[in-house]
Amino acid sequence: MKARDLALQGALAVVALVAAYLVWQRAPAGAPGDVTVVELPARALDKVRYEDEARYVELYRDARDRDALWVRLGFKPAKPLPPVEGVADASVDGGTSVDGGAGAALAQGATDAGTPASAQPPPPPRDMRANEVAQKLYPRFAPLRATRSLGVLDEKKLAEVGLTGSQRKLTLTLGGKTEAFTLASMTGGWGTPYLRRDSDGQVFLLGPALLPDLENATTRLVDRRMHVFDLGEFDAVVISSGGSSRAFVASGKAPNPVTLAPEESPDKPDEFTRNWHDRVWRLVPLDLLGRDEQPPGGEPKEAFRVEYRRGGKTVGELTVARATDGFYARTEHTPGWVRLHAGVDPLAAEAARVTTPVSSAGGP
């Protein structure tokens, strides 16, 4: 009898172990990518728009080139400022404000030539090239997948997850049609990216890595490269300044500086020009202007230009120009002008020496 009981208990233990193993092997109900929110191929996706209370970001395909992806960064119109209590009539002792003039100063600061600050239009949006991070992020929105579907939530639950009154939105444009979502607010949904489909009220939980790139698009999604080629991928350089030009033979490749020798004396490297070009090559943009955007004061005046060639064909160029607020540059890759850091004046001044032949200058 005891042996029979032991055998029965052993059989039950084996069944329990098998069941536990099968449960352990089964994928969890909330596995990432388990729920489809929007079922459309990435090729049908035209635009992804993220917005909050003050700004918006758009990832979109160029109408002239479907393979080109762009980032649009813009600001939304400011909301009207609340009235400042006591500005108009709160004064005592011969017109002295009871708040020591702070209210009047605030009212004055809220206007510009009689126009309220909140009524001034936002600056135009900037269109810039998308980088590799954006190229990989974009197709993840079509098809759009979520970790879980929570169904339609009541008002109490919507408030708990941060979806009540949220100004954060996600809009997908697919084949000319839009699908809009409300995203959880930062305070209510930080670290838990809930979104509510506006068309039917369905709530989903996104994966944690989908939205941060959009929220930080300026630093995460914009292509900040000046060139798409590297040192050593050109064999000649033509430098122009003040109406004069001079050609140099280039040799060497990254990570070392490129050696430059005058075209008329290819066996005599020019150390001064090499050092000058090395500093020019390492110029880094501080701020990127959008496509077709002009610096303050209009078109800047060219200071010098560097053209890069390989096999007699142009592979790229850099133009450095002076504007009213400093130096700007643009290349074959930038969509427009980029603002440069301070300290470019010496490079502009030395460009004249670089473009002057040794025989005319009496030696560098």
JOLINSUL-V374599 format. One record per run of one state. SS is the DSSP state (~ for helix, > for strand, _ for the rest). FROM is the first residue (numbers start at 1). TO is the last residue. If there is no record, write none. Layout:
# JOLINSUL-V374599
ss=SS from=FROM to=TO
ss=SS from=FROM to=TO
This chain:
# JOLINSUL-V374599
ss=_ from=1 to=1
ss=~ from=2 to=25
ss=_ from=26 to=34
ss=> from=35 to=38
ss=_ from=39 to=41
ss=~ from=42 to=44
ss=> from=45 to=51
ss=_ from=52 to=54
ss=> from=55 to=62
ss=_ from=63 to=64
ss=> from=65 to=75
ss=_ from=76 to=90
ss=> from=91 to=92
ss=_ from=93 to=95
ss=> from=96 to=97
ss=_ from=98 to=101
ss=~ from=102 to=109
ss=_ from=110 to=110
ss=> from=111 to=112
ss=_ from=113 to=114
ss=> from=115 to=116
ss=~ from=117 to=119
ss=_ from=120 to=125
ss=> from=126 to=130
ss=_ from=131 to=131
ss=~ from=132 to=138
ss=_ from=139 to=140
ss=> from=141 to=141
ss=_ from=142 to=143
ss=> from=144 to=146
ss=_ from=147 to=147
ss=> from=148 to=152
ss=_ from=153 to=154
ss=~ from=155 to=160
ss=_ from=161 to=168
ss=> from=169 to=174
ss=_ from=175 to=176
ss=> from=177 to=183
ss=_ from=184 to=185
ss=~ from=186 to=189
ss=_ from=190 to=193
ss=> from=194 to=197
ss=_ from=198 to=201
ss=> from=202 to=205
ss=_ from=206 to=211
ss=~ from=212 to=215
ss=_ from=216 to=216
ss=~ from=217 to=220
ss=_ from=221 to=221
ss=> from=222 to=222
ss=_ from=223 to=235
ss=> from=236 to=241
ss=_ from=242 to=243
ss=> from=244 to=251
ss=_ from=252 to=258
ss=> from=259 to=262
ss=~ from=263 to=265
ss=_ from=266 to=268
ss=> from=269 to=269
ss=_ from=270 to=270
ss=~ from=271 to=281
ss=_ from=282 to=284
ss=> from=285 to=288
ss=_ from=289 to=300
ss=> from=301 to=310
ss=_ from=311 to=312
ss=> from=313 to=323
ss=_ from=324 to=325
ss=> from=326 to=331
ss=_ from=332 to=337
ss=> from=338 to=340
ss=_ from=341 to=344
ss=~ from=345 to=354
ss=_ from=355 to=357
ss=~ from=358 to=361
ss=_ from=362 to=364
